[in-house]
Amino acid sequence: MVDEKHMKAFVAVRMIPVGLAIVGAVSLCVLFGGDPAAGLTERLPAADITSQILVDANEAIELRGELVRFDGVPSDLPGAWPRFRGANFDAISSGKTALARTWRTDGPKVLWSIEVGEGYAGAAILAGRVYVLDYDRQNQADAIRCLSLEDGEEIWRYSYPVKVKRFHGMSRTVPAVTEKYIVTLGPKCHVTCLDSVTGEFRWMLDLVKDFKAKVPPWYAGQCPLIDDGRVIIAVGGDTLMIAVDCETGDIKWQSPNPHAWVMTHSSIMPTDFAGAHMYVYCASGAVVGVSAEDGSILWETTDWKIRVANVPSPVVVGDGLIFLSGGYNAGSMMLQLTRENGTISAQPVFRLEPEVFGSEQHTPIFYDGYIYGIRPDKQLTCLDLNGQVVWTSTSAHKFGLGPYIIANGLIYVMNDSGVLTLAEANPAGYVQRASAKVLDGPDSWGPMAIASGRLILRDLNRMICLDVTGQ
């Protein structure tokens, strides 16, 4: 966050003699492709940010953000996918666009394709714009990119220097976008807020420096949440969770962290229970519910914890029912929240062994009373709310660690090597309607986004937009 106090600090830093080192580093992501000067119409140094002192590997560099504008034009297509798991946090599209229920053998038409840096950062879509947090490996800089949904042409790019080494990819997070703001969380736990239309800088936080957060293994994978004009981030370190005013960057509240839990790869999910609006988070040592009003801990349970690669997010499946899943032999669990004498608590309803159901990487989907996800044997699986397996895709149809979403009653699911499959989201059984190789792979793991019949996918190095409408 850059407020008056911080700006004075920045001025003071500029006064330090040249003999002293000036430091820097920031976020996570991916290498962008193409000539960075192509289509350039205006270059604006972000003078209002513009310098922050960050410590990284005992090196000293000055962090400066730069906004570059290009010739891309936002599409007039309606529809939105403004954050991780879409508008309603459920990975289900509520769009009215008719979608094809089968494809030709070569798959849906590719509308546009761009190179991206190594990683798994998915897209957000709003107002005809596509947003992605990318990494410029050549210039060692995070790049927040805004593209046209119509043709993939770049509209603007805001970048700043940070050294991120290759470690099973470099990008992992999906931006959160509103009509006024875009917020990103970088691999080394830097939070950046820009104007979502113009790309102009608003504020930045260094969670490691300011809150003693610890960068997770394989870098940060938590996707930021914007709720009621505030950014909600699970920090770890001095505080478990913070709420930041989108407009000013002011900290509105901080949660206590008495158990010294550290940041995981899991993202926060909002829910309401017994009159309380709360944020549910899979911390390193427990699952917690945090009050949206003041950041107080409403409940916690150590019945569910994953020490290594705590990745999938909680799934709200009913009034006080929360479904949890994970890899590394974690399996899955259903929690039930109850309230008695004004106190909320969480009790396990059932637990499933990993061979029955667990999700290593992506968060399962609750749709029309059933849970859909990919379990450790790589089969797409349908569960009922009692934890009973309704069907699996069988060993003939496996999907690796790829992502999946539901739209118009159809499941779009990727495998590791870039094969996209279309199946029915129906408890009656696994019914596959189409399948086609649309990406070269490897590691086609980035979360999907869909709006106006445009499906955006990526593998390790490329992002594409497919026309999946029912033409």
Phi, psi and omega in degrees: 000135179247100176247190183301319180299314181293321181297321176299321179297321181295319179299318179299321180298319181295341180275349181295139180304155183301332182297339178273148180278144174249136198254165171182158175171157182197181176002198189231154159158228201212152182286127178268152182261168176088173180282118183295346179264353183295129178073011184294129177245333181200140178239123184236112172296137182276077187292341182278346179282314303255001184219135179214144183263118182229147182252128180213112174054038176061018177261156183234110175222160181262125180279119177228129176270150180220132178257127178238131180254143182238189186267000180298150182235132178302145176284157174265013178291139176281185176091157183207151169220076198277004183193176172306127181069015170084185188300324184254015176063022187238001182062028178238130178278131177258012181293155183262358181295130178292134182246147179295141179257003171202164181230163169289171189296331180271005173089181180297157180292135175275116181278321175200164184210137177225153172279142175227163179286169183299129177156196189223018183290122180273176184261156166242150184229132176200137174052043177074012180242148176245131182242137176212140174270111187246171178230127177268095186292326181297316182263003180051061183216140167290145180225112174273115189248138175243122184240161173281131175296334183293310189224003179078002179292141183285136179262312174204165178214130175246122183229157180206150188283137171197135181271119178233119180276152177295126178206085187054051184084169184236342182242144184214350191249155178254133177295158168253131188228138170235182179296340183247332190227150162235133180236132178236154173239117184276172186296331180256029168070042171253134181253125182238134177240127178234164168291125187288341179270311187263339184083003182290143185292141175242304178196168179213145175237142172251101186294328179291312183289316188276332186231006181061033174294155177248126179296126182294158172304142184064019177074169184294136178237358180290133177266132183294154180240130170251123182218121177056044176075012180231145174270129180249122182228133172274118192261308193076172182084230183292337182218147181285316186211149177230155171242127184239131178294123183298324185287316189252338187081006179287142176283119181273322173202161175228137177274147173291157178223064188295338182265003179057039175294147181252164182296139174249182177274352182287145179261152181286140176237131179277151174200167177237138177207132176051042177081003182249129172271129188216167177242123181261132186218136174272093178282179184290337183237003183185172167255136185229155170243123185247132180297129176289341183283314187222003178082005179290153178279115180277324179198160174206153176214134177266008177295339178232119174203143179234122183279331184240128174051061175280096194249300184301148179271161175298148178240117178278120186243003179173186181293099180082002177264127182229125182259132182238145178208162181190173177262198180053045177066021179285327184071224181207165182208146171252127176255147173239122174277141174225157177231127180219126181055038177080001182249131178264136176225165181233129179234142176294137173266313174204161174228138181247137174292155185301328179291339174277305172196134171200157180231119186285322191231309185262154184277129178301165182243130173263118186217122177050043174088003181229159180250129179242137179188175180252122183268175187302335176277010173074010177272138170292133189228142174247125178246151167267176186282001171263002180086012179272136177287122179273315173200163170231164180282356180073167183293348179282345183226095181244152192228011174059223181254019186288165182276171177202149174220171177235134176213133180053038178075011181244141174262126171258122184224134181257151167256180186298327190264007175099015176269124179260130181241143177246124181221165179282135172269081189213131180291353182293337180153168178283117178235110180269131184255333181195160176201139180202147175277119185243345178226157182279340188072184004276180171053060178278069192250349185298139177304142180280162171217144180217139175201136178054037179073011175257117182256122182253126183230165173207156166246202186297329189231358185217144174241136181229159175238124181252145171270108181250020178289161182274059180285000000 
